[in-house]
Amino acid sequence: MNDSGKENLKELLAGFMDEVSAREAAQDIEKGDELFRANPAPQPSEALLAEVRTKMMLAARRRQAVTLHRRIWAMAAVAAAIMITLAAAVKLYDKQPIEQTQVKYASAIWGSEDTAADDTDLTVIAAEVESIENELSGVQLTENTNAQSTDIGDLETELIETSGDFWKG
């Protein structure tokens, strides 16, 4: 270690320890450096390095092959999903709608386009549906000067009275 390095080390250690401890720690570090220089680590042989390189290259090739196979299968799955979706869309959006075929069939059976007038049961059901529609349209909220006369106003009043009595008792 050169002189400037030793001084920098001592300053750094002095920031964390008192002066005596910093000096001792710096000496210990210098002695450790001397031991490392006196006893260098053994270098691996060229055969061992070549074997490690070969194993690393084989592992990298296997990993690339596995990644490539996964990508191919993923792309095949996406392509299959697109083809299934397109086939379903073609089936759903056929050129001749189903409703037209049924209307033509019904008019062939009854002999006219007005199937409700030709079938008595269908006429009765249509009349009942119309009656229900008229009743529902008559139940619309109308504004009166007396809010208590409307059905909703009566319902709100009863609800308030019930809630008030419930919490009092």
C-alpha positions, 0 to 999 in steps of 0.5 A: 500500500502506498503512503497516500493510501495508508493516510486515506485509510487512517483518516477513514478509520479515524472517522469511525474509531478513536485515534489509537484504535484506528492506528491499530486497525490500519496496522492489522490491515497492512499486515493482512495485505503483506500476508496476501502478497506473500502467499498468492492464491493458486491459479486454476489450470487451463484445462479446468478453465476450458472445461468450465467454459464448455459447460457454460456454453452448453448450458447457454445453448440449452437455455436458448433452445428451451426459450425458443420452444416456449416462444414457438408454443406460445405463438402457436397458442395465440394463432389457434385462439385467433383462428377459433375466434374468427371461425366463431365470428364467421358462424355468428355473422352469417349472411342470412339472419335466422329471424327472416327464415322463421317469419317466412315459415310462420307466414307459410303456415298461416297464409298471411303476414299478420300472425296475431290476427290468425291465431286466437291464443296469440291474440288473447296473449297480446291483449293481456300484455297490452292490458298490463302495459296500460296498467303500468303506464297508469301507475306513473307518479303524478304531482299533486298539491297534496303529497300524501295522496300519492302512493309513493308519498303514502309509502314514505309516510308509513316507512318513516312512522314505522322506523320512528316507532321501531327505534323509540321502543 
